[in-house]
């Protein structure tokens, strides 16, 4: 992950902040659930966040020691920990913990394993994970995907559907990914279907939306921006708290 790419993402986030704020119904007087923010969990070792190759590989031993008890694939846990470490280096005031990223990853895609998907050593998730069609029915938003980048090859031909689907292990919609996506594993590709890229992109998004995730208000602002649902935030909180305590729910 290059410093330039991270800063570009932050700049784009700033440019879209007013638009996103206008669509968010989270009010300052809204009740904050108990147990927010969840604990930070075991500290992530210091690493070279600008290392060549896949920087998250530096965290293999740390992740391998914890993954079995947590029920998280080692590669996914490396990705969450690396993203949290980058956030700490680049934006120390954010205070984003890997446990929050892991909680989101569990709720969104079972850490990239939804419907039998596998995670390769470089973080690529296959087959691609896609959410429901966002066509305005069934209580879903209506979101167009003009470039058909989020099509689901399992159920449709590319170009057949004008509507978007959430993409990848962290479930980004196409427009959000276009604005926030970063290359975390230095392979030259910015892919929502790579758990390294997705986790680091989620970290940048959460840090901008929540400012300081060590505070109850900041954590809830970030989670409500990610998914405008109190139940979603509680689910992430519960999984993150379990991970901080060294086990799955």
Backbone as numpy.savetxt, mean C-alpha at the origin, in Angstrom:
# Nx Ny Nz CAx CAy CAz Cx Cy Cz
15.35 2.12 -5.25 14.49 3.30 -5.25 15.38 4.53 -5.25
15.17 5.42 -6.20 15.99 6.62 -6.29 15.34 7.77 -5.55
16.19 8.66 -5.03 15.69 9.83 -4.34 14.83 10.68 -5.26
15.25 10.81 -6.53 14.50 11.63 -7.47 13.08 11.11 -7.62
12.94 9.79 -7.76 11.61 9.23 -7.98 10.72 9.46 -6.77
11.25 9.29 -5.56 10.45 9.51 -4.36 9.98 10.96 -4.29
10.89 11.91 -4.57 10.53 13.31 -4.50 9.53 13.69 -5.59
9.63 13.06 -6.77 8.64 13.31 -7.81 7.26 12.90 -7.34
7.19 11.76 -6.66 5.89 11.29 -6.18 5.31 12.26 -5.17
6.16 12.77 -4.26 5.68 13.72 -3.26 5.16 14.98 -3.93
5.85 15.45 -4.97 5.42 16.66 -5.67 4.07 16.46 -6.33
3.87 15.31 -6.94 2.59 15.03 -7.58 1.48 14.94 -6.55
1.79 14.32 -5.41 0.80 14.22 -4.34 0.34 15.61 -3.92
1.30 16.53 -3.77 0.95 17.88 -3.37 0.05 18.55 -4.38
0.28 18.29 -5.66 -0.50 18.91 -6.71 -1.94 18.44 -6.72
-2.19 17.23 -6.19 -3.54 16.68 -6.21 -4.24 16.74 -4.86
-3.59 17.33 -3.87 -4.13 17.29 -2.51 -5.50 17.95 -2.40
-5.68 19.11 -3.03 -6.95 19.82 -2.90 -8.08 19.03 -3.53
-7.81 18.40 -4.68 -8.84 17.60 -5.33 -9.26 16.44 -4.45
-8.29 15.76 -3.85 -8.60 14.61 -3.02 -9.32 15.04 -1.75
-8.90 16.15 -1.17 -9.54 16.62 0.05 -11.01 16.94 -0.18
-11.30 17.45 -1.37 -12.67 17.81 -1.68 -13.59 16.60 -1.74
-13.01 15.42 -2.04 -13.82 14.22 -2.18 -13.88 13.40 -0.90
-13.20 13.84 0.15 -13.13 13.06 1.38 -14.13 13.60 2.39
-14.95 12.71 2.95 -15.99 13.15 3.88 -15.54 13.08 5.32
-14.26 12.74 5.56 -13.76 12.66 6.93 -13.78 14.04 7.55
-14.45 14.19 8.67 -14.59 15.46 9.34 -13.77 15.47 10.62
-13.31 16.66 11.01 -12.46 16.78 12.18 -13.15 16.28 13.44
-14.48 16.35 13.48 -15.18 15.93 14.68 -15.54 14.45 14.70
-15.19 13.72 13.65 -15.55 12.31 13.58 -14.83 11.51 14.67
-15.51 10.49 15.16 -14.96 9.68 16.24 -13.81 8.83 15.73
-12.75 8.74 16.53 -11.60 7.91 16.21 -11.70 6.62 17.01
-11.61 5.47 16.36 -11.71 4.20 17.08 -10.60 4.04 18.12
-10.85 3.22 19.11 -9.81 2.91 20.10 -8.70 2.09 19.44
-7.52 2.15 20.02 -6.41 1.36 19.51 -5.76 1.91 18.27
-5.98 3.19 18.00 -5.41 3.86 16.83 -4.43 4.92 17.31
-3.22 4.96 16.75 -2.69 4.04 15.74 -2.28 2.71 16.36
-2.20 1.66 15.55 -1.74 0.37 16.08 -0.25 0.45 16.40
0.26 -0.48 17.21 1.68 -0.46 17.56 2.58 -0.61 16.34
3.82 -0.14 16.49 4.76 -0.13 15.37 5.40 -1.48 15.11
5.39 -2.37 16.09 6.00 -3.67 15.90 7.51 -3.63 16.02
8.15 -4.74 15.69 9.60 -4.83 15.79 10.27 -3.79 14.89
11.30 -3.12 15.38 11.97 -2.11 14.55 12.64 -2.74 13.34
12.62 -1.99 12.24 13.26 -2.45 11.00 14.73 -2.03 11.04
15.64 -2.94 10.74 17.07 -2.59 10.77 17.40 -1.48 9.78
18.44 -0.74 10.08 18.92 0.27 9.15 19.56 -0.41 7.95
19.24 0.08 6.76 19.78 -0.47 5.52 20.11 0.68 4.59
20.77 0.35 3.49 21.04 1.32 2.43 19.81 1.36 1.53
18.99 2.39 1.69 17.75 2.46 0.91 18.01 2.76 -0.56
19.24 3.12 -0.91 19.59 3.40 -2.30 20.48 2.32 -2.89
20.47 1.15 -2.29 21.29 0.05 -2.79 20.85 -0.35 -4.19
21.79 -0.87 -4.97 21.46 -1.36 -6.30 20.71 -2.68 -6.19
20.15 -3.12 -7.30 19.36 -4.35 -7.27 18.07 -4.13 -6.50
17.58 -5.18 -5.86 16.36 -5.08 -5.06 16.75 -4.73 -3.62
16.59 -3.47 -3.21 17.03 -3.07 -1.87 16.36 -3.84 -0.74
15.12 -4.28 -0.95 14.40 -5.00 0.11 15.06 -6.33 0.46
15.93 -6.85 -0.43 16.63 -8.10 -0.13 17.50 -7.98 1.12
17.91 -6.76 1.45 18.74 -6.56 2.64 17.99 -6.94 3.92
16.68 -7.01 3.83 15.85 -7.31 5.00 15.41 -8.77 5.03
16.06 -9.61 4.24 15.61 -11.00 4.15 15.68 -11.72 5.49
16.78 -11.62 6.18 16.91 -12.33 7.46 15.88 -11.83 8.46
15.73 -10.52 8.54 14.74 -9.93 9.46 13.35 -10.47 9.15
13.00 -10.49 7.86 11.66 -10.94 7.47 11.49 -12.44 7.64
12.52 -13.20 7.28 12.42 -14.66 7.36 12.23 -15.14 8.79
12.78 -14.41 9.75 12.64 -14.79 11.15 11.22 -14.56 11.66
10.49 -13.63 11.06 9.18 -13.24 11.57 8.01 -13.74 10.72
8.26 -13.97 9.45 7.17 -14.29 8.52 6.34 -15.51 8.92
6.94 -16.62 9.35 6.11 -17.80 9.67 5.06 -17.53 10.75
5.45 -16.85 11.82 4.50 -16.58 12.89 3.43 -15.59 12.46
3.79 -14.68 11.56 2.85 -13.65 11.11 1.93 -14.15 10.00
2.33 -15.23 9.32 1.54 -15.70 8.19 1.66 -14.80 6.99
2.79 -14.13 6.84 3.04 -13.22 5.72 4.16 -13.80 4.87
4.01 -13.86 3.55 5.12 -14.31 2.71 6.37 -13.46 2.97
7.52 -14.10 2.97 8.76 -13.40 3.28 8.97 -12.21 2.35
8.74 -12.40 1.05 8.96 -11.32 0.09 8.04 -10.14 0.38
6.80 -10.41 0.76 5.87 -9.34 1.09 6.32 -8.59 2.34
6.76 -9.33 3.35 7.21 -8.68 4.58 8.45 -7.84 4.33
9.34 -8.31 3.47 10.49 -7.50 3.07 10.03 -6.19 2.44
9.02 -6.27 1.58 8.52 -5.08 0.89 7.93 -4.07 1.87
7.13 -4.55 2.82 6.53 -3.64 3.80 7.61 -2.98 4.66
8.56 -3.77 5.10 9.61 -3.24 5.96 10.49 -2.24 5.21
10.80 -2.56 3.95 11.60 -1.63 3.15 10.86 -0.32 2.93
9.57 -0.39 2.61 8.79 0.83 2.39 8.75 1.68 3.65
8.58 1.04 4.81 8.56 1.79 6.06 9.92 2.42 6.35
11.00 1.71 6.02 12.34 2.25 6.23 12.59 3.45 5.32
12.17 3.35 4.05 12.32 4.48 3.13 11.53 5.69 3.64
10.31 5.45 4.10 9.51 6.54 4.64 10.20 7.20 5.82
10.84 6.39 6.67 11.53 6.95 7.82 12.72 7.80 7.39
13.42 7.37 6.34 14.58 8.11 5.86 14.16 9.39 5.14
13.17 9.27 4.26 12.78 10.39 3.41 11.79 11.34 4.07
10.98 10.82 4.97 9.95 11.63 5.61 9.80 11.19 7.07
10.80 11.48 7.90 10.80 10.96 9.27 9.63 11.44 10.11
9.01 12.55 9.73 7.87 13.04 10.50 6.60 12.23 10.26
6.63 11.36 9.25 5.44 10.57 8.92 5.19 9.48 9.95
6.27 8.83 10.42 6.15 7.77 11.43 5.26 6.62 10.97
5.46 6.21 9.73 4.71 5.08 9.18 5.37 3.78 9.61
4.60 2.87 10.19 5.12 1.58 10.63 4.82 0.50 9.59
5.70 -0.49 9.53 5.48 -1.60 8.60 4.20 -2.36 8.94
3.80 -2.32 10.21 2.60 -3.05 10.61 1.35 -2.49 9.92
1.31 -1.17 9.73 0.17 -0.58 9.02 0.15 -1.02 7.57
1.30 -1.01 6.91 1.36 -1.47 5.53 0.97 -2.94 5.43
1.42 -3.74 6.39 1.07 -5.16 6.38 -0.42 -5.36 6.63
-1.00 -4.54 7.50 -2.44 -4.63 7.72 -3.22 -4.32 6.46
-2.79 -3.30 5.72 -3.45 -2.97 4.46 -3.26 -4.10 3.45
-2.04 -4.62 3.36 -1.77 -5.70 2.42 -2.61 -6.94 2.69
-2.84 -7.23 3.96 -3.68 -8.38 4.31 -5.13 -8.13 3.90
-5.65 -6.98 4.26 -7.06 -6.69 3.96 -7.30 -6.60 2.46
-6.34 -6.03 1.73 -6.54 -5.81 0.30 -6.37 -7.08 -0.54
-5.37 -7.91 -0.21 -5.06 -9.01 -1.13 -4.45 -10.23 -0.47
-4.56 -10.34 0.86 -3.87 -11.43 1.56 -2.39 -11.44 1.20
-1.81 -10.25 1.19 -0.37 -10.08 0.91 0.02 -10.60 -0.47
-0.83 -10.31 -1.45 -0.50 -10.70 -2.81 -0.76 -12.15 -3.15
-1.53 -12.84 -2.31 -1.81 -14.26 -2.57 -3.28 -14.53 -2.85
-4.07 -13.48 -3.02 -5.51 -13.65 -3.24 -5.76 -14.51 -4.48
-6.71 -15.42 -4.35 -7.09 -16.34 -5.42 -5.90 -17.13 -5.96
-5.01 -17.50 -5.07 -3.90 -18.36 -5.46 -2.74 -17.68 -6.14
-2.69 -16.35 -6.11 -1.57 -15.64 -6.72 -0.28 -15.94 -5.96
0.83 -15.86 -6.66 2.15 -16.09 -6.08 3.00 -14.84 -6.20
3.99 -14.72 -5.30 4.92 -13.60 -5.34 6.29 -14.12 -5.73
6.84 -13.60 -6.81 8.18 -13.99 -7.26 9.23 -13.32 -6.39
10.47 -13.77 -6.55 11.56 -13.25 -5.73 11.78 -11.76 -5.93
11.43 -11.25 -7.12 11.60 -9.81 -7.38 10.39 -8.99 -6.97
9.37 -9.66 -6.40 8.18 -8.96 -5.93 7.00 -8.99 -6.88
7.18 -9.51 -8.09 6.07 -9.57 -9.04 5.00 -10.54 -8.56
3.74 -10.12 -8.66 2.60 -10.94 -8.24 1.89 -11.45 -9.48
1.70 -12.76 -9.55 1.01 -13.34 -10.70 0.15 -14.53 -10.25
-1.01 -14.72 -10.91 -1.57 -13.81 -11.90 -1.94 -12.47 -11.27
-2.11 -11.43 -12.09 -2.44 -10.11 -11.54 -3.72 -10.15 -10.72
-3.73 -9.39 -9.63 -4.91 -9.31 -8.76 -5.71 -8.06 -9.15
-6.98 -8.26 -9.43 -7.85 -7.15 -9.80 -9.10 -7.15 -8.93
-9.56 -5.95 -8.61 -10.77 -5.81 -7.82 -12.02 -5.86 -8.68
-13.14 -5.56 -8.04 -14.42 -5.58 -8.76 -14.46 -4.44 -9.77
-15.32 -4.58 -10.76 -15.49 -3.56 -11.77 -16.14 -2.33 -11.15
-15.47 -1.19 -11.27 -15.98 0.05 -10.67 -16.87 0.77 -11.68
-18.08 0.21 -11.84 -19.01 0.70 -12.85 -20.22 1.41 -12.25
-20.16 1.72 -10.95 -21.24 2.46 -10.31 -22.38 1.60 -9.81
-22.27 0.28 -9.95 -23.33 -0.60 -9.48 -22.92 -1.26 -8.17
-23.91 -1.79 -7.45 -23.62 -2.52 -6.22 -22.96 -1.70 -5.14
-23.19 -0.40 -5.14 -22.59 0.46 -4.13 -21.17 0.87 -4.43
-20.64 0.49 -5.60 -19.28 0.87 -5.97 -19.25 2.21 -6.69
-18.11 2.87 -6.63 -17.92 4.10 -7.38 -17.89 3.80 -8.88
-18.16 4.82 -9.68 -17.98 4.70 -11.12 -16.68 5.40 -11.49
-15.69 4.62 -11.90 -14.38 5.16 -12.24 -13.97 4.59 -13.59
-13.67 5.47 -14.53 -13.29 5.05 -15.86 -11.80 4.73 -15.93
-11.47 3.79 -16.79 -10.07 3.43 -17.06 -9.86 3.59 -18.55
-9.49 4.81 -18.95 -9.43 5.13 -20.38 -8.37 4.33 -21.11
-7.31 3.93 -20.42 -6.22 3.19 -21.06 -6.31 1.68 -20.86
-7.34 1.24 -20.17 -7.56 -0.20 -19.92 -6.37 -0.86 -19.23
-5.67 -0.11 -18.37 -4.50 -0.68 -17.70 -4.91 -1.62 -16.57
-6.15 -1.52 -16.11 -6.57 -2.34 -14.97 -7.50 -3.47 -15.38
-7.55 -3.79 -16.67 -8.48 -4.83 -17.10 -8.12 -6.16 -16.44
-9.11 -7.00 -16.30 -8.92 -8.32 -15.69 -8.88 -9.35 -16.80
-7.69 -9.86 -17.14 -7.59 -10.80 -18.26 -8.35 -12.10 -18.02
-8.72 -12.37 -16.78 -9.45 -13.61 -16.49 -10.91 -13.53 -16.92
-11.45 -12.31 -17.04 -12.88 -12.19 -17.32 -13.20 -11.27 -18.48
-12.21 -10.58 -19.05 -12.51 -9.64 -20.11 -11.31 -9.47 -21.02
-11.56 -9.05 -22.24 -10.49 -8.73 -23.17 -10.10 -7.28 -22.98
-8.81 -7.00 -23.12 -8.34 -5.63 -22.94 -9.07 -4.69 -23.89
-9.59 -3.62 -23.35 -10.30 -2.65 -24.15 -11.80 -2.84 -24.16
-12.27 -4.00 -23.67 -13.70 -4.26 -23.70 -14.45 -3.44 -22.65
-13.80 -3.16 -21.52 -14.47 -2.47 -20.43 -13.95 -1.04 -20.28
-14.84 -0.05 -20.22 -14.38 1.32 -20.01 -14.14 1.65 -18.54
-14.49 0.72 -17.65 -14.42 1.00 -16.22 -13.15 0.44 -15.59
-12.77 1.04 -14.48 -11.54 0.66 -13.80 -11.77 -0.46 -12.80
-10.69 -1.10 -12.44 -10.62 -2.03 -11.32 -9.41 -1.64 -10.48
-9.49 -1.87 -9.17 -8.31 -1.69 -8.33 -7.28 -2.75 -8.72
-5.99 -2.36 -8.65 -4.93 -3.20 -9.21 -3.91 -3.60 -8.15
-3.48 -4.85 -8.24 -2.31 -5.30 -7.52 -2.52 -5.60 -6.05
-1.44 -5.95 -5.35 -1.55 -6.38 -3.95 -1.99 -5.28 -3.00
-1.80 -4.01 -3.38 -2.25 -2.91 -2.52 -3.47 -2.21 -3.10
-4.01 -2.71 -4.22 -5.29 -2.30 -4.79 -5.37 -0.80 -5.08
-4.51 -0.34 -5.98 -4.55 1.04 -6.47 -5.50 1.13 -7.66
-6.27 2.22 -7.75 -7.01 2.47 -8.97 -6.04 3.09 -9.98
-6.31 2.97 -11.28 -5.33 3.38 -12.29 -4.86 4.83 -12.16
-5.77 5.76 -11.94 -5.36 7.17 -11.88 -4.48 7.43 -10.67
-4.82 6.82 -9.54 -3.99 6.99 -8.35 -2.61 6.41 -8.59
-2.56 5.25 -9.24 -1.26 4.64 -9.53 -0.44 5.52 -10.47
-1.09 6.10 -11.46 -0.37 6.97 -12.39 0.29 8.13 -11.65
-0.36 8.62 -10.61 0.15 9.77 -9.87 1.18 9.37 -8.81
1.00 8.22 -8.17 1.80 7.89 -7.00 2.77 6.73 -7.20
2.65 6.00 -8.29 3.45 4.80 -8.45 4.94 5.08 -8.53
5.75 4.26 -7.86 7.20 4.39 -7.87 7.84 3.02 -8.12
9.07 3.04 -8.59 9.85 1.83 -8.83 10.70 1.56 -7.59
10.32 0.57 -6.81 11.01 0.30 -5.54 12.10 -0.76 -5.67
12.04 -1.59 -6.70 13.01 -2.69 -6.80 14.05 -2.47 -7.90
14.08 -1.26 -8.45 15.12 -0.87 -9.41 15.15 -1.73 -10.67
13.97 -2.20 -11.10 13.95 -2.98 -12.34 13.55 -2.14 -13.54
13.35 -0.84 -13.32 13.00 0.06 -14.41 11.53 0.06 -14.77
10.72 -0.70 -14.04 9.29 -0.80 -14.33 8.51 -0.36 -13.10
7.52 0.48 -13.29 6.66 0.92 -12.19 5.37 0.14 -12.30
5.24 -0.89 -11.48 4.15 -1.85 -11.65 3.32 -2.00 -10.39
2.02 -1.80 -10.53 1.11 -2.03 -9.41 1.03 -3.50 -9.04
1.51 -4.37 -9.95 1.50 -5.80 -9.71 2.81 -6.30 -9.13
3.64 -5.39 -8.67 4.87 -5.74 -7.96 4.72 -5.27 -6.52
4.92 -6.16 -5.56 4.61 -5.80 -4.18 5.60 -4.79 -3.61
6.84 -4.76 -4.12 7.78 -3.73 -3.69 7.29 -2.36 -4.13
6.98 -2.24 -5.43 6.50 -0.97 -5.96 5.21 -0.54 -5.27
4.29 -1.49 -5.09 2.99 -1.17 -4.50 3.12 -0.72 -3.05
3.97 -1.41 -2.27 4.11 -1.05 -0.86 4.75 0.32 -0.69
5.78 0.61 -1.49 6.44 1.91 -1.36 5.53 3.03 -1.85
4.76 2.77 -2.90 3.81 3.77 -3.39 2.73 4.03 -2.34
2.27 2.97 -1.68 1.29 3.14 -0.61 1.88 3.95 0.54
3.15 3.74 0.83 3.80 4.49 1.90 3.80 5.99 1.59
4.16 6.35 0.36 4.15 7.76 -0.01 2.77 8.36 0.07
1.78 7.61 -0.37 0.39 8.08 -0.34 -0.08 8.28 1.10
0.18 7.31 1.96 -0.27 7.39 3.34 0.42 8.53 4.08
1.70 8.71 3.82 2.43 9.78 4.52 1.90 11.15 4.13
1.55 11.32 2.86 1.02 12.62 2.47 -0.36 12.85 3.08
-1.20 11.83 3.05 -2.57 12.01 3.51 -2.67 12.10 5.03
-1.77 11.39 5.75 -1.88 11.38 7.20 -0.93 12.32 7.91
0.09 12.79 7.19 1.12 13.68 7.75 1.92 12.97 8.84
1.33 12.73 10.01 2.02 12.05 11.11 1.16 10.88 11.57
1.55 9.67 11.16 0.74 8.50 11.46 0.95 7.96 12.86
1.77 8.64 13.66 1.90 8.24 15.06 0.80 8.85 15.92
-0.02 9.73 15.32 -1.14 10.34 16.04 -2.44 9.67 15.60
-3.41 9.58 16.48 -4.69 8.98 16.10 -5.33 9.68 14.89
-5.33 11.00 14.89 -5.94 11.74 13.78 -5.18 11.50 12.48
-3.85 11.55 12.55 -3.06 11.35 11.34 -3.26 9.96 10.75
-3.29 8.95 11.62 -3.45 7.58 11.13 -4.83 7.41 10.48
-5.86 7.94 11.12 -7.20 7.81 10.56 -7.34 8.61 9.27
-6.74 9.79 9.20 -6.79 10.56 7.95 -6.18 9.75 6.81
-5.05 9.11 7.08 -4.37 8.32 6.05 -5.21 7.13 5.62
-5.76 6.41 6.59 -6.55 5.22 6.25 -7.86 5.58 5.57
-8.47 6.67 5.99 -9.72 7.08 5.36 -9.48 7.57 3.94
-8.30 8.11 3.67 -7.97 8.50 2.30 -7.74 7.26 1.45
-7.19 6.23 2.04 -6.92 4.99 1.30 -8.23 4.26 0.99
-9.12 4.24 1.97 -10.43 3.61 1.79 -11.40 4.29 2.74
-12.40 4.94 2.19 -13.30 5.77 3.00 -14.31 4.90 3.74
-13.81 4.14 4.71 -14.66 3.23 5.47 -14.07 3.05 6.86
-14.87 3.32 7.88 -14.40 3.11 9.24 -14.16 1.63 9.52
-14.98 0.76 8.94 -14.78 -0.67 9.15 -13.46 -1.12 8.53
-13.13 -0.57 7.38 -11.84 -0.88 6.76 -10.70 -0.48 7.69
-10.77 0.72 8.24 -9.71 1.18 9.15 -9.61 0.28 10.37
-10.74 -0.16 10.90 -10.71 -1.05 12.06 -10.10 -2.40 11.70
-10.41 -2.90 10.51 -9.83 -4.18 10.08 -8.31 -4.07 9.96
-7.85 -2.98 9.34 -6.41 -2.77 9.22 -5.78 -2.63 10.60
-6.43 -1.87 11.47 -5.93 -1.71 12.85 -5.77 -3.06 13.54
-6.78 -3.92 13.41 -6.74 -5.21 14.11 -5.62 -6.10 13.59
-5.45 -6.15 12.26 -4.37 -6.95 11.70 -3.01 -6.36 12.07
-2.88 -5.04 11.98 -1.61 -4.40 12.30 -1.24 -4.63 13.76
-2.22 -4.57 14.64 -1.96 -4.81 16.07 -1.51 -6.24 16.30
-2.15 -7.18 15.63 -1.73 -8.58 15.76 -0.30 -8.77 15.27
0.04 -8.16 14.14 1.40 -8.29 13.61 2.41 -7.67 14.58
2.05 -6.55 15.18 2.95 -5.92 16.14 3.20 -6.83 17.34
2.22 -7.67 17.65 2.34 -8.60 18.77 2.93 -9.94 18.36
3.33 -10.05 17.09 4.06 -11.22 16.65 3.24 -12.37 16.13
1.98 -12.12 15.74 1.14 -13.21 15.25 0.08 -12.66 14.31
-0.62 -13.56 13.62 -1.76 -13.18 12.79 -3.02 -13.20 13.64
-4.10 -12.66 13.10 -5.38 -12.71 13.80 -5.91 -14.14 13.82
